[in-house]
Amino acid sequence: MDELTHKPDVTYEPQGEAPALDFTEETVAEAQRLRRIEALLFASPEPLSETVIADRVPGGPVKPLLQELSEAYKDRGVNLRQVANRWQFVTAEDCAQVLVTTQETTRKLSRPALETLAIIAYHQPCSRADIEEVRGVSVSKGSLDQLMSLGWVKMRGRRDAPGRPLLYGTTAAFLEHFDLTAIGDLPGLQDLKAQGLLEGTLPPDFDVPKPTEADDGILPLDAEEQEEAA
């Protein structure tokens, strides 16, 4: 008779309970919203405000999700950045050279145009007379036209004063070009001194104004002017 070999029963007894995965409906929904915001920003040809993003991806605040995405992409080839209060995916600075295929012609601004731009940026909204008062010389139409053609300066409205002079201010394109989140991020007096941009002895009462985008007391442009400013 063949000898029967007895095989002991082997049973598995887990050592402790397995950790529960936190896949609640809320976390799944937030993960889905994050993916949709990511897709929306990738597909958009222009920067998007938080208001627009919230309208397209409803369900709660979008600011925390945008900050989470920005953190996730900070070491990638593209970064999520907030410029002029809008969000956009941009090429990481250290990867930009890889994408350069053509030599672009640099368009230099004249000194009067640069001075005019600086005055508008810091004193906005300001009129042509305001600019001339700061510069001490008349402002040529060419300087303003050049700045407006670059998309850095626009007509903001009219001053509620005799003659209703036109008022000028900077644009979102200006902030984007100079890598500013808001106009208030322009360097102040101490920053300019530290960078060696203010030389010589300055008057005792010299100060750099705090720029603002407030439109208090500005009269709106008429329809034709609005079309020109657009």
Backbone bond lengths (Angstrom), bond angles and torsions (degrees), N, CA, C in turn:
res aa  C-N    CA-C-N  psi(-1)  N-CA   C-N-CA  omega(-1)  CA-C   N-CA-C  phi
1 M - - - 1.463 - - 1.513 107.71 -
2 D 1.313 113.08 133.22 1.462 117.45 178.27 1.511 109.96 -67.19
3 E 1.338 114.70 140.90 1.463 118.85 178.41 1.514 109.10 -79.05
4 L 1.309 115.92 128.94 1.464 120.95 178.65 1.528 109.15 -83.09
5 T 1.310 113.97 128.56 1.474 119.10 178.20 1.510 109.52 -92.50
6 H 1.301 115.80 124.08 1.465 119.85 -179.43 1.527 109.55 -88.54
7 K 1.340 116.53 124.66 1.462 121.78 177.47 1.527 108.36 -105.49
8 P 1.290 115.95 119.74 1.467 118.44 -178.33 1.522 111.32 -66.54
9 D 1.315 114.73 146.07 1.466 119.25 175.94 1.526 109.20 -69.40
10 V 1.316 114.51 132.23 1.468 120.04 178.38 1.514 108.20 -110.56
11 T 1.274 116.32 118.87 1.468 120.46 178.22 1.518 109.05 -119.96
12 Y 1.340 115.56 148.37 1.472 121.08 -179.23 1.514 108.93 -102.29
13 E 1.295 114.08 123.39 1.448 118.96 176.47 1.524 108.29 -113.15
14 P 1.303 117.29 113.09 1.473 120.17 -178.42 1.514 111.21 -62.22
15 Q 1.325 114.62 140.62 1.458 120.97 178.37 1.524 108.53 -91.09
16 G 1.284 116.82 92.92 1.458 120.06 -178.80 1.516 111.49 85.27
17 E 1.306 116.88 169.54 1.459 121.65 -178.28 1.525 110.65 -87.38
18 A 1.336 115.94 142.44 1.465 120.73 176.71 1.522 108.83 -69.46
19 P 1.340 117.23 143.02 1.463 119.43 -179.39 1.524 110.63 -64.90
20 A 1.292 115.60 139.06 1.467 120.52 179.39 1.524 109.72 -79.89
21 L 1.323 115.94 134.34 1.459 121.04 177.32 1.525 109.11 -81.26
22 D 1.335 115.64 133.98 1.463 120.75 -174.81 1.521 110.26 -87.93
23 F 1.325 116.67 68.16 1.452 121.30 177.86 1.526 108.80 -101.42
24 T 1.326 115.98 67.92 1.456 119.51 177.29 1.512 109.45 -79.16
25 E 1.316 116.03 163.75 1.461 120.13 178.56 1.522 110.66 -58.47
26 E 1.322 115.95 -35.79 1.465 119.79 -177.85 1.521 111.86 -66.30
27 T 1.357 116.92 -45.36 1.459 119.21 -178.89 1.521 111.43 -68.92
28 V 1.311 117.63 -35.69 1.467 120.91 176.89 1.520 110.04 -64.58
29 A 1.327 116.77 -42.06 1.462 120.76 -179.97 1.526 110.98 -64.75
30 E 1.338 117.04 -41.06 1.461 120.43 179.53 1.523 111.10 -66.44
31 A 1.342 116.38 -39.24 1.464 120.06 177.82 1.524 110.61 -62.90
32 Q 1.323 116.76 -38.18 1.456 120.81 178.91 1.530 110.74 -68.11
33 R 1.331 117.05 -39.95 1.460 120.47 177.69 1.527 110.59 -64.21
34 L 1.331 116.44 -38.32 1.458 121.00 178.27 1.523 110.61 -61.37
35 R 1.330 117.00 -43.29 1.464 121.64 179.14 1.526 111.01 -64.35
36 R 1.320 116.12 -39.57 1.461 119.66 -179.04 1.530 111.66 -68.89
37 I 1.319 116.31 -39.34 1.464 119.64 176.50 1.522 110.23 -63.62
38 E 1.326 116.36 -42.11 1.467 121.28 178.09 1.523 110.62 -59.54
39 A 1.331 116.71 -46.25 1.464 121.13 179.86 1.522 111.06 -64.77
40 L 1.326 116.51 -40.54 1.462 121.17 -179.49 1.525 111.09 -62.04
41 L 1.318 117.09 -44.46 1.460 120.90 -179.31 1.521 111.84 -69.18
42 F 1.334 117.24 -36.58 1.459 120.04 177.91 1.527 111.20 -64.81
43 A 1.327 116.24 -38.04 1.465 120.24 -175.30 1.521 112.99 -81.89
44 S 1.325 117.76 -18.81 1.463 120.48 -174.91 1.529 111.54 -76.15
45 P 1.339 117.91 131.72 1.464 120.54 178.26 1.521 113.18 -78.72
46 E 1.341 117.32 -6.48 1.455 120.82 -178.15 1.527 109.75 -141.53
47 P 1.342 117.23 161.29 1.470 119.89 178.54 1.524 111.45 -60.32
48 L 1.325 116.50 148.57 1.460 121.73 -178.12 1.528 110.27 -118.87
49 S 1.326 115.79 138.80 1.459 120.41 176.44 1.524 109.48 -79.09
50 E 1.315 116.05 162.01 1.465 120.21 178.63 1.525 111.05 -64.48
51 T 1.327 116.83 -30.59 1.466 120.55 178.18 1.522 110.77 -64.28
52 V 1.335 116.34 -45.61 1.467 120.79 179.37 1.525 110.15 -64.11
53 I 1.324 116.81 -43.99 1.468 120.59 -179.59 1.525 110.49 -62.34
54 A 1.337 116.72 -42.38 1.468 120.55 179.90 1.525 111.47 -64.89
55 D 1.335 117.08 -34.44 1.468 120.35 177.45 1.525 111.05 -67.39
56 R 1.340 116.23 -38.12 1.462 120.81 -177.30 1.527 112.14 -80.90
57 V 1.323 116.40 -29.19 1.472 120.94 -178.68 1.532 107.94 -127.10
58 P 1.333 117.20 77.03 1.467 120.29 -177.71 1.530 111.61 -72.58
59 G 1.323 115.02 171.64 1.460 119.52 176.66 1.508 114.31 125.17
60 G 1.334 117.19 -3.23 1.457 119.45 179.79 1.509 111.55 150.34
61 P 1.332 117.86 -176.53 1.464 122.01 179.64 1.532 111.47 -60.97
62 V 1.320 116.27 142.65 1.470 120.04 179.11 1.526 112.05 -102.60
63 K 1.328 117.62 -17.93 1.466 120.52 -177.79 1.525 112.19 -55.88
64 P 1.345 120.06 -49.36 1.469 119.44 -179.94 1.528 112.88 -61.45
65 L 1.331 116.82 -35.99 1.462 119.87 179.94 1.523 110.86 -70.23
66 L 1.329 117.18 -38.54 1.462 120.74 177.20 1.529 110.53 -64.53
67 Q 1.306 116.64 -40.71 1.467 119.96 177.41 1.526 111.15 -65.48
68 E 1.328 116.73 -36.50 1.469 120.82 177.24 1.525 110.59 -65.47
69 L 1.329 116.22 -42.96 1.465 120.24 177.34 1.524 111.04 -63.83
70 S 1.335 116.22 -43.29 1.460 120.73 179.94 1.523 110.81 -59.39
71 E 1.320 116.65 -41.63 1.463 121.12 178.75 1.531 110.82 -66.43
72 A 1.337 116.50 -39.07 1.466 120.85 -178.46 1.528 111.63 -66.79
73 Y 1.337 116.74 -30.29 1.464 120.86 -175.89 1.530 113.43 -98.96
74 K 1.322 118.64 3.47 1.463 119.47 -171.45 1.527 113.30 -64.78
75 D 1.341 118.63 -26.52 1.462 121.42 -179.68 1.526 112.16 -109.31
76 R 1.337 116.61 16.69 1.464 120.58 -178.78 1.528 110.48 -96.39
77 G 1.331 115.32 177.78 1.465 120.30 178.36 1.511 113.12 -70.07
78 V 1.320 116.26 -22.58 1.463 121.23 171.68 1.525 107.78 -121.82
79 N 1.311 115.61 146.84 1.461 121.35 179.37 1.520 109.55 -120.49
80 L 1.314 116.00 149.27 1.460 120.91 173.42 1.521 107.41 -95.84
81 R 1.338 115.50 117.93 1.454 119.70 -175.45 1.515 110.89 -125.03
82 Q 1.324 114.77 150.97 1.455 121.98 175.08 1.520 108.09 -104.20
83 V 1.323 115.62 118.04 1.457 121.84 179.74 1.518 108.28 -130.79
84 A 1.325 116.14 129.14 1.466 121.24 179.46 1.525 110.85 54.46
85 N 1.342 115.67 41.02 1.472 122.30 177.84 1.524 112.90 64.27
86 R 1.323 117.23 21.95 1.461 122.16 175.61 1.522 108.65 -130.24
87 W 1.335 115.39 156.44 1.463 121.32 -175.41 1.519 110.77 -110.79
88 Q 1.332 115.12 142.22 1.465 119.90 -177.56 1.530 109.94 -158.69
89 F 1.334 115.61 142.52 1.461 120.46 171.01 1.527 108.23 -79.40
90 V 1.325 116.76 130.59 1.461 121.85 179.36 1.524 109.01 -131.94
91 T 1.324 115.56 157.42 1.460 120.25 176.98 1.524 109.99 -67.09
92 A 1.317 117.17 135.29 1.463 120.63 176.41 1.524 109.31 -59.63
93 E 1.326 116.22 141.35 1.461 120.68 -174.14 1.527 112.31 -56.53
94 D 1.334 117.64 -39.46 1.459 119.89 -176.96 1.523 112.72 -76.98
95 C 1.337 117.38 -5.12 1.467 121.03 178.25 1.528 112.25 -109.12
96 A 1.321 116.92 -4.94 1.463 120.42 -173.65 1.526 112.13 -60.94
97 Q 1.342 116.87 -36.15 1.463 120.02 -176.17 1.524 111.94 -63.29
98 V 1.320 117.30 -27.76 1.467 121.11 -179.68 1.526 111.05 -63.33
99 L 1.326 116.35 -28.83 1.458 120.72 -175.14 1.519 113.48 -91.30
100 V 1.327 117.31 -5.57 1.457 119.89 -177.96 1.524 109.31 -75.37
101 T 1.325 115.93 120.25 1.467 120.27 -179.99 1.518 112.22 -120.49
102 T 1.321 117.16 -19.01 1.465 120.35 -179.00 1.519 109.80 -132.21
103 Q 1.313 114.94 156.20 1.455 121.20 177.34 1.516 108.85 -89.05
104 E 1.319 116.56 117.35 1.451 119.85 179.58 1.523 110.03 -89.37
105 T 1.318 115.76 142.77 1.452 120.84 177.76 1.520 109.41 -81.71
106 T 1.320 115.91 124.59 1.455 120.12 179.82 1.518 109.69 -78.15
107 R 1.306 115.41 129.21 1.455 120.52 179.68 1.518 108.02 -100.44
108 K 1.327 116.10 109.11 1.453 120.01 -175.25 1.523 110.51 -85.81
109 L 1.331 114.51 140.88 1.455 120.28 174.82 1.523 109.19 -87.99
110 S 1.321 116.01 143.07 1.454 120.27 175.11 1.525 109.14 -70.47
111 R 1.321 116.51 161.54 1.465 119.89 179.09 1.531 111.39 -60.05
112 P 1.366 118.73 -44.45 1.472 118.35 177.22 1.530 112.44 -59.01
113 A 1.343 116.82 -37.88 1.468 119.88 -179.96 1.528 110.60 -67.82
114 L 1.337 117.05 -39.84 1.464 120.71 177.84 1.527 111.19 -63.66
115 E 1.333 115.94 -43.11 1.464 119.71 178.74 1.523 110.53 -64.06
116 T 1.325 115.80 -41.96 1.465 120.36 179.05 1.524 110.70 -62.29
117 L 1.338 116.81 -42.82 1.463 121.11 179.36 1.527 111.00 -62.42
118 A 1.330 116.85 -43.39 1.466 120.63 -179.70 1.527 111.16 -63.08
119 I 1.328 116.40 -41.65 1.471 120.15 -179.70 1.519 110.33 -65.63
120 I 1.327 116.91 -43.73 1.466 120.19 179.26 1.527 110.18 -62.60
121 A 1.335 116.43 -43.23 1.469 120.27 -177.39 1.525 111.56 -61.08
122 Y 1.332 116.63 -43.21 1.465 120.00 -175.39 1.527 113.84 -87.07
123 H 1.332 117.40 -26.84 1.468 120.34 -174.37 1.525 113.10 -108.20
124 Q 1.309 118.63 2.43 1.461 120.55 -175.13 1.525 113.07 -60.80
125 P 1.343 114.53 149.92 1.459 127.75 -5.67 1.526 110.27 -77.38
126 C 1.326 117.11 135.40 1.464 119.89 -177.03 1.520 110.37 -136.55
127 S 1.320 115.21 154.15 1.456 122.19 -178.85 1.524 109.90 -94.24
128 R 1.322 115.81 172.60 1.466 120.08 176.24 1.539 110.04 -59.76
129 A 1.348 115.94 -39.68 1.472 119.37 179.30 1.527 111.13 -63.88
130 D 1.334 116.71 -37.20 1.471 120.14 177.04 1.525 110.71 -61.70
131 I 1.326 115.58 -43.41 1.470 120.69 -179.35 1.522 110.13 -63.59
132 E 1.338 115.88 -43.85 1.463 120.34 -178.82 1.526 111.18 -65.73
133 E 1.324 116.51 -33.95 1.466 119.81 179.04 1.523 110.85 -66.15
134 V 1.323 117.02 -39.59 1.465 120.40 179.61 1.525 110.89 -72.63
135 R 1.331 117.06 -43.41 1.468 120.61 -177.27 1.521 112.17 -75.01
136 G 1.329 116.22 -30.64 1.461 119.42 -177.64 1.506 113.38 85.48
137 V 1.321 117.08 1.17 1.471 122.23 177.29 1.521 108.21 -138.19
138 S 1.315 116.02 164.98 1.461 120.27 -179.34 1.527 110.75 -70.28
139 V 1.310 115.56 152.65 1.462 121.97 179.22 1.520 108.77 -100.02
140 S 1.321 116.24 122.68 1.457 119.23 179.54 1.521 110.30 -75.84
141 K 1.313 115.50 149.55 1.467 120.21 178.20 1.524 110.26 -62.31
142 G 1.343 115.71 -29.77 1.455 119.72 -178.65 1.514 113.25 -62.58
143 S 1.343 117.15 -37.38 1.466 120.30 -179.60 1.519 110.93 -64.44
144 L 1.337 116.39 -47.28 1.462 120.06 179.04 1.521 111.26 -65.50
145 D 1.336 116.53 -40.70 1.468 119.94 179.82 1.523 110.90 -62.09
146 Q 1.339 116.78 -40.49 1.463 120.48 -179.88 1.521 110.87 -64.44
147 L 1.320 116.71 -43.48 1.465 120.82 -179.93 1.523 111.52 -66.31
148 M 1.333 116.20 -36.44 1.463 119.61 179.33 1.526 110.90 -73.76
149 S 1.336 117.12 -34.48 1.469 119.53 178.73 1.527 111.28 -68.36
150 L 1.331 117.02 -29.46 1.466 121.09 175.65 1.523 111.86 -74.85
151 G 1.334 115.72 -14.42 1.460 119.67 -179.21 1.511 113.63 82.69
152 W 1.342 117.47 14.34 1.464 121.20 -178.35 1.522 112.62 -92.10
153 V 1.326 116.75 -21.79 1.466 122.03 -177.84 1.519 108.48 -129.89
154 K 1.318 116.03 144.21 1.462 120.96 178.04 1.524 109.55 -142.12
155 M 1.322 116.10 163.13 1.456 121.04 172.89 1.523 108.33 -77.07
156 R 1.332 116.73 126.29 1.464 120.98 -177.25 1.528 112.11 -94.59
157 G 1.311 116.95 -25.36 1.461 120.87 -176.53 1.511 109.64 157.39
158 R 1.335 115.78 -157.85 1.463 120.82 178.83 1.520 109.44 -127.82
159 R 1.333 115.31 146.99 1.465 119.69 178.87 1.525 109.76 -77.70
160 D 1.307 115.67 139.58 1.464 121.04 178.27 1.526 108.52 -80.75
161 A 1.328 114.80 75.14 1.462 122.58 -176.71 1.524 107.86 -153.03
162 P 1.325 117.79 165.16 1.468 119.74 178.91 1.523 111.73 -51.50
163 G 1.314 115.62 132.39 1.458 121.16 -178.26 1.514 113.83 86.30
164 R 1.331 118.18 -14.03 1.464 124.16 179.22 1.540 111.15 42.70
165 P 1.345 117.19 61.05 1.472 119.28 -177.33 1.527 112.15 -63.58
166 L 1.329 115.09 147.60 1.462 121.11 176.17 1.525 110.30 -66.75
167 L 1.322 115.53 142.79 1.461 121.51 177.92 1.526 109.72 -115.10
168 Y 1.324 115.81 140.18 1.461 121.14 -176.91 1.527 110.58 -115.92
169 G 1.320 114.94 152.02 1.458 121.59 177.01 1.516 110.17 -151.73
170 T 1.324 116.59 172.72 1.461 121.12 179.81 1.527 110.64 -86.05
171 T 1.321 115.82 170.11 1.464 122.76 -175.32 1.530 111.02 -118.41
172 A 1.321 114.96 174.88 1.466 120.16 174.69 1.527 110.75 -63.87
173 A 1.350 116.82 -32.51 1.467 120.41 178.25 1.530 110.81 -64.30
174 F 1.327 117.05 -34.54 1.466 121.42 176.08 1.524 110.01 -62.58
175 L 1.333 116.36 -47.14 1.466 120.27 179.32 1.523 110.99 -61.31
176 E 1.326 115.65 -42.80 1.467 119.77 -178.38 1.523 111.05 -64.56
177 H 1.343 116.67 -43.24 1.464 120.32 -178.10 1.526 111.66 -63.93
178 F 1.331 116.09 -38.33 1.464 120.07 -177.59 1.527 112.62 -97.35
179 D 1.338 115.83 13.10 1.470 121.98 173.39 1.530 111.81 57.22
180 L 1.335 115.48 50.10 1.461 121.87 178.80 1.518 109.48 -115.62
181 T 1.318 116.76 137.54 1.461 120.14 175.66 1.518 110.83 -75.91
182 A 1.331 116.39 -39.92 1.463 122.23 179.41 1.519 108.31 -147.12
183 I 1.336 116.84 162.00 1.462 120.37 -176.72 1.520 111.03 -63.81
184 G 1.341 117.29 -26.61 1.458 120.80 177.99 1.517 113.68 -67.30
185 D 1.345 117.66 -9.15 1.464 121.51 179.21 1.523 112.73 -85.26
186 L 1.345 117.71 -1.06 1.461 119.66 175.56 1.527 109.44 -59.52
187 P 1.336 117.71 144.99 1.468 119.54 -177.77 1.523 112.44 -63.64
188 G 1.333 115.82 142.58 1.455 121.61 177.22 1.514 111.38 -90.28
189 L 1.326 116.28 -170.04 1.463 121.84 -175.54 1.523 111.96 -58.07
190 Q 1.332 117.76 -49.37 1.462 120.54 -177.44 1.526 111.64 -65.79
191 D 1.341 116.37 -35.99 1.471 120.07 177.97 1.523 110.47 -64.02
192 L 1.335 116.39 -43.49 1.464 120.65 -179.35 1.525 111.01 -65.48
193 K 1.326 116.50 -38.71 1.468 119.63 177.10 1.525 110.60 -64.07
194 A 1.327 116.10 -44.22 1.464 120.93 -177.62 1.522 111.77 -62.35
195 Q 1.332 116.57 -30.85 1.460 121.12 -179.44 1.522 112.25 -88.44
196 G 1.338 117.13 2.48 1.456 120.73 178.17 1.509 114.06 72.95
197 L 1.330 116.57 22.14 1.462 119.97 -178.02 1.526 112.59 -91.89
198 L 1.318 117.42 -7.53 1.465 121.83 175.31 1.520 107.37 -120.63
199 E 1.312 115.76 107.01 1.454 120.43 -175.37 1.526 110.11 -109.17
200 G 1.324 115.58 161.95 1.451 120.64 177.57 1.516 111.97 78.81
201 T 1.314 114.83 -174.08 1.461 121.27 -179.81 1.515 109.71 -88.36
202 L 1.316 116.24 122.93 1.457 121.05 -178.98 1.523 109.90 -91.38
203 P 1.342 117.40 149.42 1.465 120.29 176.11 1.525 110.55 -58.03
204 P 1.342 117.64 149.78 1.472 120.49 -177.79 1.520 113.63 -57.51
205 D 1.336 116.26 -33.87 1.468 119.64 -177.00 1.523 112.85 -95.35
206 F 1.360 116.67 12.44 1.466 119.18 -177.62 1.528 110.46 -68.86
207 D 1.308 115.48 137.21 1.460 120.23 178.41 1.519 109.09 -151.01
208 V 1.311 115.91 156.30 1.461 121.91 175.58 1.520 107.63 -101.77
209 P 1.329 117.63 120.72 1.472 119.36 -177.05 1.518 112.19 -64.66
210 K 1.319 115.76 152.48 1.464 121.57 176.37 1.520 108.41 -85.92
211 P 1.332 118.02 112.23 1.465 119.98 -176.63 1.518 112.33 -68.40
212 T 1.317 115.90 151.80 1.461 121.46 179.13 1.519 109.72 -146.91
213 E 1.317 115.58 154.97 1.460 120.88 177.04 1.528 111.19 -105.24
214 A 1.329 117.32 12.72 1.463 120.88 -177.98 1.523 110.86 -63.46
215 D 1.309 116.08 140.05 1.460 121.98 -179.76 1.524 111.83 -108.98
216 D 1.315 117.51 24.13 1.461 120.92 -178.33 1.526 110.21 -61.66
217 G 1.326 115.83 130.15 1.456 120.81 175.69 1.512 114.73 76.39
218 I 1.327 118.26 10.08 1.459 121.24 179.52 1.523 109.36 -94.68
219 L 1.324 115.80 131.45 1.456 120.33 176.24 1.521 109.16 -82.47
220 P 1.328 118.42 142.94 1.468 120.38 -179.09 1.521 112.00 -69.48
221 L 1.319 115.63 155.56 1.462 121.75 174.68 1.517 109.43 -73.11
222 D 1.343 116.24 155.46 1.459 118.09 173.95 1.524 109.20 -77.71
223 A 1.319 117.24 175.26 1.466 121.69 -172.98 1.524 111.96 -58.80
224 E 1.335 116.79 -43.19 1.466 120.37 -178.50 1.524 110.84 -66.46
225 E 1.323 116.36 -40.88 1.464 120.44 179.16 1.524 111.11 -67.75
226 Q 1.329 117.03 -37.65 1.462 120.47 177.76 1.520 110.90 -62.86
227 E 1.326 116.25 -38.94 1.468 120.26 178.58 1.521 110.40 -65.83
228 E 1.340 116.47 -39.25 1.462 120.65 179.00 1.520 111.53 -68.70
229 A 1.343 115.84 -35.10 1.463 120.29 -177.86 1.511 112.52 -77.31
230 A 1.341 117.54 -20.60 1.465 121.76 -176.06 1.519 111.40 -67.82
